[in-house]
C-alpha cells in the first residue's frame, strides 16, 4: 500500500535577518528525522517541497541523509506557507485569557518563547 508522509520544515531562524532559512535547531530536527528513517529503512519514490528556502533546505538535508535514496525534490509554490494571521488573531481574541496571556496581545508576536507557545 502506498504511504503519503507530510513533513513540516525544520525550525526557521526566528528573529534573524533572514527568517527563511533553517536555524541550527531546525537542522538538528531534520537530522533526527533522517536518522529515524535510516533506522527504519524508509525509502521514497517522490519528494515534493515548497519553494521557500527553509523548505528546500529541509528536503535537501533529509534526502542527503537517507541512504539508498536518490530522489530529487519536485518544487511547487502551492506548498509554501499560507497566511495564518487571521486564524492566529481569532485564536488570540478567543483564548488569551484562558491561556494566561495578556488580553491586549496582538499579532505579530516578536518574543520567541511566546511565539512558540502560540
N, C-alpha and C positions, 0 to 999 in steps of 0.2 A: 504494500500500500504506500502511496506517496505521502510525504510529510511536508508541511509548509512551516518554516520556522521564521518568526519575526524577531529581530534584534534591534533595540534602540541603540543609537550611537553611544559611545562612552562619554563620560563627563566632559563637558566643554570647559573652556578656560574662562570661567566667570570672573568678571572684573578686570580682565586683561585688555590690552589694546585690540587684540584680535580674539573676540569671543569664539569665532568659528574655527576652532582647532581643538584637538584633544588636550586636556590637561594631563599632567603626569599620572594622576589618579585614573583618568579616563583610559590612558594607555594600559595601565595595570589591570583595569577592569576587563579590557578586551583580551589581554593575555591570560587572565584567569579563565575566561570562557573558552579560549582557544585550547588551553591545557585540558579542560574538561572534554572538549570534543576530540582531542588527541587520544585521551584515555578511553573514550567510548567508541573510537573508530569511526566517528561521524565523517561522512563524505557528502559532497554536494554536486548536483548536476548543474545548477544555476545559482547565481548570486546577483541580487538586484540591490541597488543603492540609490539614495538621493544624490543630488549634485553638490550639496554643501560640503565644505572641506572636512568637517568633523565626521560626516557620514562616509565620505570616501576614505578617510584615514582609518576608520573603524573597519571597513570592508577589507582594505589592503592589509592591515595588521592581522586580521583574522585569517585571511587566506594565506598569508606568508607563514603562519604558524601551524596551520592544519596540514598534516602530512598527506601525501597521496592526493593532493588537490591542486589542479592547475586551472581553476575556473577564473575567468576574467569577469570582473563586475560589469553588469549592464546598468548604466545610469539612467535614471528618469527623474525629472524635476518634480513630478507629481508625488514623489516620495519625500520631498522636502517637508519641513515642519509647517504646520498651519498656524494661523493667528489664533492663539488660545486666549488672548487678552479678554474678550468678552466673557468667556467661561470663568476665568480667574476672578474677574471683577464681581460677577454674580456670586461666586463662592465666598469671596471676602465679605460682601454685604450680608450674606445669609448665615455665615458661620464664624465670623470673627469673635463674637462674644463667647460662643460655645468652645472655641479653640483657645481661649485665653489671650486673644490678640486685641490690640488697640482697635476699637470700632472705627476710628478715623484712618486706619491703614489704607493706603491706596497703592495702586499698581502704576508703574513698575516698582518692584521692591529691590532696593540696592544692596541690602545687607545679606551676605551669602547664606548664613545659617538660617535666617528667616525665610529666604527664598527657597532653600532646600526643604524646609518644613512645609511650606505651602505646596 
